[in-house]
Amino acid sequence: MDIRKGSKKDKDGIVLSGLTHYLSGKITDLAQLIHPYPGFEELDIITSGPIPPNPAELLLGQALDDLIGQLRERYDYIVIDTVPYGMVADAPIISRVVDLCIYVIREGLMDRRRLPDIENLYTEGKLPHLSILLNDARYKHAGYGYGYGYYGYGYGKNYYGYSNS
């Protein structure tokens, strides 16, 4: 639902019918809106469609509630990807139709000074059932203590008293 970026074009340069077409009333049939995802027979997608002149207004309309209601009857899970909270008004507007929110944070890219803002979203209940997902986390071994794969006692490349060569 990042409708401010718009959909990518297909191989012929045509933007597939998408969410903005539905929310603006240009299409009403879900069959025109839902596209199978190539290579994954159990996954369907709805593209965002062309960039509208009034994104927040489209998301505020009853059409979004109606769409989600129809999708709930048809699917076990509905995953909505949207702009980050606080960038524009879209995420708080969309949150009215979701059961839970997953706030994705990519390690090393988010300014840690924003963490209290995310905590406030949780404590104030601004996003339903908020969870945090740390993405692209890298394992960094500090080399302290007993364990595997370091110099000292344990198992690994070079452990106490033995050599793997």
Steps between C-alpha positions, in 0.01 A plus 500: 500500500784735429280677248725805491759308297266329257534159337777395276403442143469157345723381214285696251530823699143489632420560867291209626163578649559563865381631830461861388270388218281320755502775763410762240212287367652443154476125553269309735573139409758330723596272210645806323684606815660178624799362310668161558865530599719312250663190646284492814160344434374573853585872485296776340592867492328831451723763348468862602395627157581845362594784736183687596477875555334441840652191673386570858148584384475169314616307807249678723204391288262213567637311199807390699282354777283324241804358322656363818164349596481314168861387526440364854229273361736368234842474669641364825770767517522848353837672513505873435828676429488874544717806551679534834294646782549873531621565145151585378151442641444171314611247766275637778208517255551141384540370857122518547453192278779277636517247782865554582795710389859392452746788514803393296835646603808427292811465712745781454265729306255635756608787721482360856367834623169399337456198731308699764256606224438136414457418869237777521312347206482181705418645842239740362341227287524701178562183299307182582702217657830659403799270456856584399696304241876554488597436139845432352652439844858379489647260751806655657708272720693688764728205587432495874410198714475130431343376184560385149728627225750724680840467668470344843305218653227345291460376147601670182791580280764537774399378841709440809773243457407371155544606142283425201797487261 
